[in-house]
Amino acid sequence: MLGGCTTLGASGRDLLPSTSSMAIYPAKTQTQHLLEAIPAPTRAVAVAVYGFTDQTGQFKPSEQGQTLSRAVTQGGASILVKALQDVGNRQWFTIVERESLKNLLNERQIIREMRERYLGETSVNAQALPSMLFAGVLLEGGIIGYDSNTVTGGAGAGFLGISARSEYRQDTVTVYLRAVSVRTGEVLTSVTASKTIASKSIGGNAFKFVGFKELLEAEAGVTTNEPDQLALQQAIEKAVYGLVMEGVDLKLWEFSDAKAGWPLLWRYRQERDGVFDAGQVRDAMKRAAAAPPEKRSPRNVPPIESAREVPTATR
């Protein structure tokens, strides 16, 4: 029974992660698959991420209280950049480096000084050192909540000195992400996403006399803790997915193929408005991917709704 729980489930949660002496590449989460399935846009959006900080100020909880370690990773910006690259397989966003901008500027200054000293250049050669890209949209936000022990519970039973127990604990991490226009400073859209972090413990013990002056004592158990970093990664990826869909819904950007993107947008609206939960949306997307392509006769072709699809002569 325990061996059957060692794989990454459909919910993206490792119940009992397998161990290996070899370095591995982590399995893709279900939110990564959602990001990669987004159709291509009409054009890529240049974005900049200056930071995605831990705004909770909380430390990691333990049975003895709190430790000096942070409750969540401090590398939220790195996770956010990776999630932006995963959207549509690198087709949606052009990401410019801003988190370590000082290091980048220092290297450019070194190049400029070396060319002046050894090549005698008095001005910057645009071909050797072109100007840096600028972003039209800033992505701001951070980790705004980490709630410990939102759900706790357990069960146990014993008979004639033999007992078993199970305990469960759940934490919740919440992230906030917003898109800001560089030209006007307007907050274009904002989204919030949450992810639960589960911890489980299963154990049993025996305390029984098996003979005269012969006492049997045995105890076994296993505890599994869902990695906080994995939960935060999924929350950020979910927020990025929501940001893309909110932008399409608000006409900030659009799909290059509106018909291919419409089912994703419709399902997002249903999940956002509480009509369906995340699990039902996931199952619906799986069924849609497995379904054969729809065949239409010429008389059943829907009318053209987008102005950009109308022939130029009829505009």
C-alpha positions as CSV (number, residue, x, y, z in Angstrom):
1,M,0.0,0.0,0.0
2,L,2.8,2.4,0.8
3,G,4.7,1.6,-2.3
4,G,1.7,2.6,-4.4
5,C,1.9,6.2,-3.2
6,T,5.5,7.0,-4.4
7,T,4.5,8.7,-7.6
8,L,3.5,12.3,-8.4
9,G,-0.3,12.2,-8.3
10,A,-2.7,14.2,-10.5
11,S,-2.9,16.8,-7.8
12,G,0.8,17.5,-8.0
13,R,1.4,16.2,-4.5
14,D,4.1,13.7,-3.5
15,L,2.5,11.6,-0.7
16,L,5.6,9.5,-0.1
17,P,8.4,10.8,-2.3
18,S,10.9,8.2,-3.5
19,T,14.5,8.6,-2.6
20,S,17.5,8.3,-5.0
21,S,21.2,8.7,-4.6
22,M,21.3,10.3,-8.1
23,A,20.5,13.9,-8.9
24,I,17.2,14.1,-10.7
25,Y,15.0,16.6,-12.6
26,P,11.8,17.2,-10.7
27,A,8.6,15.9,-12.3
28,K,6.5,18.6,-13.9
29,T,3.5,19.8,-11.8
30,Q,0.0,19.9,-13.1
31,T,0.2,23.7,-13.1
32,Q,3.3,23.5,-15.4
33,H,1.3,21.5,-17.8
34,L,-1.4,24.1,-17.7
35,L,1.0,26.9,-18.5
36,E,2.6,24.9,-21.4
37,A,-0.9,24.2,-22.9
38,I,-1.7,27.9,-23.3
39,P,-1.9,28.8,-27.1
40,A,0.5,31.3,-28.5
41,P,-0.3,35.0,-28.3
42,T,-0.4,37.5,-31.1
43,R,2.9,39.0,-29.9
44,A,5.1,38.5,-26.9
45,V,4.9,40.8,-23.9
46,A,8.1,42.3,-22.5
47,V,8.0,42.0,-18.7
48,A,10.4,42.7,-15.8
49,V,10.5,41.1,-12.4
50,Y,12.4,43.1,-9.8
51,G,11.5,40.8,-6.9
52,F,8.9,38.5,-5.5
53,T,9.5,38.7,-1.8
54,D,8.3,36.9,1.3
55,Q,5.9,39.4,2.9
56,T,4.6,37.1,5.6
57,G,7.6,37.6,8.0
58,Q,6.9,34.1,9.4
59,F,9.4,31.6,10.5
60,K,9.2,27.8,10.1
61,P,6.9,26.2,12.7
62,S,8.0,23.1,14.7
63,E,6.8,21.1,17.6
64,Q,9.0,23.2,19.9
65,G,7.8,26.5,18.5
66,Q,9.5,28.4,15.7
67,T,13.0,28.2,14.4
68,L,15.2,30.9,12.8
69,S,14.5,29.4,9.3
70,R,11.9,31.1,7.2
71,A,8.6,29.4,6.6
72,V,8.9,29.7,2.8
73,T,11.7,30.0,0.4
74,Q,13.2,33.4,-0.4
75,G,13.7,32.6,-4.0
76,G,10.2,33.5,-5.2
77,A,11.5,35.7,-8.0
78,S,13.4,32.8,-9.6
79,I,10.3,30.6,-9.5
80,L,8.2,33.4,-11.0
81,V,10.7,33.8,-13.9
82,K,10.7,30.1,-14.6
83,A,6.9,30.1,-14.6
84,L,6.8,33.0,-17.1
85,Q,9.1,31.0,-19.4
86,D,6.8,28.0,-19.2
87,V,3.8,29.9,-20.5
88,G,3.1,28.7,-24.0
89,N,6.6,27.2,-24.2
90,R,8.4,30.6,-24.1
91,Q,6.0,32.3,-26.5
92,W,4.2,34.6,-24.2
93,F,6.7,36.7,-22.4
94,T,10.1,38.3,-23.1
95,I,11.7,38.5,-19.7
96,V,14.4,41.1,-19.0
97,E,16.8,40.8,-16.1
98,R,16.1,43.2,-13.3
99,E,16.6,41.2,-10.0
100,S,20.4,41.3,-10.4
101,L,20.5,44.5,-12.5
102,K,23.5,45.9,-10.6
103,N,25.6,42.9,-11.6
104,L,24.5,43.3,-15.2
105,L,25.4,47.0,-15.3
106,N,28.8,46.3,-13.7
107,E,29.6,43.8,-16.5
108,R,28.6,46.2,-19.2
109,Q,30.7,48.9,-17.6
110,I,33.7,46.5,-17.6
111,I,33.2,45.8,-21.3
112,R,33.1,49.5,-22.0
113,E,36.3,50.2,-20.1
114,M,38.2,47.3,-21.7
115,R,37.2,48.5,-25.2
116,E,38.3,52.0,-24.4
117,R,41.7,50.9,-23.0
118,Y,42.6,48.3,-25.7
119,L,40.7,49.4,-28.8
120,G,40.9,53.2,-28.1
121,E,37.1,53.6,-28.5
122,T,35.8,57.0,-27.2
123,S,32.1,56.1,-27.6
124,V,30.1,53.0,-27.2
125,N,30.1,50.7,-30.2
126,A,26.4,49.9,-30.7
127,Q,27.2,46.6,-32.4
128,A,29.5,45.3,-29.7
129,L,27.4,46.6,-26.8
130,P,23.8,47.3,-27.9
131,S,21.3,49.0,-25.7
132,M,19.4,46.9,-23.2
133,L,15.8,45.8,-23.7
134,F,13.1,47.6,-21.7
135,A,9.9,46.2,-20.4
136,G,6.4,47.5,-20.9
137,V,4.9,45.6,-18.0
138,L,6.2,45.2,-14.4
139,L,5.2,42.1,-12.4
140,E,5.0,42.9,-8.7
141,G,3.6,41.1,-5.7
142,G,4.9,38.5,-3.3
143,I,4.1,35.7,-0.8
144,I,1.4,37.3,1.3
145,G,0.3,34.5,3.6
146,Y,1.5,31.3,5.3
147,D,-1.1,29.8,7.6
148,S,0.0,26.9,9.8
149,N,-2.2,24.1,11.0
150,T,-5.3,25.2,9.1
151,V,-6.5,21.6,9.3
152,T,-5.3,19.0,11.8
153,G,-6.6,15.6,12.7
154,G,-5.9,11.9,13.2
155,A,-7.2,8.6,14.1
156,G,-6.0,5.6,16.1
157,A,-7.1,2.3,17.5
158,G,-5.6,-0.4,19.8
159,F,-6.5,-3.9,21.0
160,L,-4.7,-6.2,23.3
161,G,-1.5,-4.1,23.3
162,I,-1.4,-3.7,19.5
163,S,-2.3,-0.2,18.1
164,A,-2.1,1.9,15.0
165,R,-2.5,5.7,14.5
166,S,-2.6,8.2,11.7
167,E,-2.1,12.0,12.0
168,Y,-2.7,14.8,9.5
169,R,-1.7,18.4,9.3
170,Q,-2.3,21.0,6.6
171,D,-0.7,24.5,6.0
172,T,-1.7,27.0,3.4
173,V,0.5,29.4,1.3
174,T,-1.0,32.3,-0.6
175,V,0.7,34.5,-3.3
176,Y,-0.4,37.8,-4.9
177,L,0.6,38.9,-8.4
178,R,-0.1,42.1,-10.3
179,A,0.8,43.6,-13.6
180,V,1.7,47.3,-13.8
181,S,1.9,49.4,-16.9
182,V,5.4,51.1,-17.2
183,R,4.0,53.9,-19.4
184,T,1.2,55.0,-17.1
185,G,1.8,53.2,-13.8
186,E,-1.7,51.8,-13.9
187,V,-2.3,48.4,-12.2
188,L,-3.6,46.5,-15.2
189,T,-4.8,43.3,-13.3
190,S,-4.1,41.4,-10.2
191,V,-4.6,37.8,-9.1
192,T,-4.3,35.7,-6.0
193,A,-3.6,32.0,-5.7
194,S,-3.3,29.5,-2.8
195,K,-1.9,26.1,-2.3
196,T,-2.2,23.7,0.7
197,I,0.8,21.9,2.2
198,A,0.0,18.5,3.6
199,S,1.9,16.5,6.3
200,K,1.0,13.0,7.2
201,S,2.2,10.5,9.7
202,I,1.3,6.8,9.9
203,G,2.5,4.5,12.6
204,G,1.8,1.5,14.8
205,N,3.2,-0.2,17.9
206,A,2.9,-3.5,19.8
207,F,3.3,-4.0,23.5
208,K,2.5,-7.6,24.4
209,F,3.6,-10.5,26.5
210,V,4.2,-13.4,24.2
211,G,5.3,-15.8,27.0
212,F,6.2,-15.9,30.6
213,K,8.5,-13.0,31.3
214,E,8.8,-12.5,27.5
215,L,7.6,-9.0,26.4
216,L,7.3,-8.0,22.8
217,E,7.8,-4.3,22.0
218,A,7.7,-3.1,18.4
219,E,7.1,0.2,16.8
220,A,7.1,1.4,13.1
221,G,6.0,4.5,11.3
222,V,6.5,6.9,8.5
223,T,6.0,10.6,8.1
224,T,5.8,12.5,4.9
225,N,5.9,16.3,4.5
226,E,5.0,18.0,1.2
227,P,7.9,20.2,0.2
228,D,7.1,23.9,0.9
229,Q,9.0,24.9,-2.2
230,L,6.9,22.6,-4.4
231,A,3.7,24.1,-3.0
232,L,4.9,27.6,-3.5
233,Q,6.0,26.8,-7.0
234,Q,2.5,25.6,-7.8
235,A,0.8,28.6,-6.2
236,I,3.0,31.0,-8.3
237,E,2.4,29.0,-11.5
238,K,-1.4,29.1,-10.8
239,A,-1.1,32.9,-10.3
240,V,0.7,33.3,-13.6
241,Y,-1.9,31.2,-15.4
242,G,-4.6,33.4,-13.9
243,L,-2.7,36.6,-14.9
244,V,-2.6,35.4,-18.5
245,M,-6.3,34.6,-18.6
246,E,-7.3,37.8,-16.8
247,G,-5.2,39.8,-19.4
248,V,-7.0,38.0,-22.2
249,D,-10.4,38.6,-20.5
250,L,-9.6,42.3,-20.1
251,K,-8.3,42.6,-23.8
252,L,-4.8,43.5,-22.6
253,W,-3.4,40.8,-24.9
254,E,-5.0,38.0,-26.9
255,F,-4.5,34.6,-28.4
256,S,-3.2,34.3,-32.0
257,D,-5.9,31.6,-32.4
258,A,-9.0,32.8,-30.5
259,K,-10.8,29.5,-31.1
260,A,-8.0,27.5,-29.6
261,G,-7.8,29.7,-26.5
262,W,-11.5,30.1,-25.9
263,P,-12.0,26.8,-24.0
264,L,-9.2,27.6,-21.6
265,L,-10.6,31.1,-21.0
266,W,-14.1,29.7,-20.4
267,R,-12.9,27.1,-17.9
268,Y,-10.8,29.8,-16.1
269,R,-13.9,32.0,-15.7
270,Q,-15.9,29.1,-14.3
271,E,-13.2,28.3,-11.8
272,R,-12.7,31.9,-10.9
273,D,-16.4,32.5,-10.3
274,G,-16.7,29.3,-8.2
275,V,-18.9,27.4,-10.7
276,F,-16.3,24.6,-10.8
277,D,-13.4,23.7,-8.6
278,A,-9.8,23.2,-9.7
279,G,-10.2,19.4,-9.8
280,Q,-13.3,19.6,-12.1
281,V,-11.5,22.0,-14.4
282,R,-8.5,19.6,-14.6
283,D,-10.7,16.6,-15.4
284,A,-12.6,18.6,-18.1
285,M,-9.3,19.6,-19.8
286,K,-8.1,16.0,-19.8
287,R,-11.4,14.9,-21.4
288,A,-11.1,17.7,-24.0
289,A,-7.5,16.7,-24.9
290,A,-8.5,13.0,-25.3
291,A,-11.5,13.7,-27.4
292,P,-11.2,13.4,-31.2
293,P,-11.3,16.6,-33.3
294,E,-14.7,17.9,-34.1
295,K,-15.9,17.5,-37.7
296,R,-18.1,20.2,-39.1
297,S,-19.9,20.4,-42.4
298,P,-19.7,23.6,-44.4
299,R,-23.3,24.6,-43.5
300,N,-22.4,24.2,-39.7
301,V,-19.4,26.5,-39.8
302,P,-20.0,29.3,-37.2
303,P,-20.1,32.9,-38.5
304,I,-17.0,35.1,-38.3
305,E,-17.1,37.1,-35.1
306,S,-13.7,38.8,-35.0
307,A,-13.2,41.9,-37.1
308,R,-9.6,40.9,-37.9
309,E,-10.8,37.7,-39.6
310,V,-13.1,39.6,-42.1
311,P,-11.6,40.0,-45.6
312,T,-10.1,43.4,-46.3
313,A,-12.5,44.0,-49.2
314,T,-15.5,43.7,-46.9
315,R,-14.3,45.9,-44.1
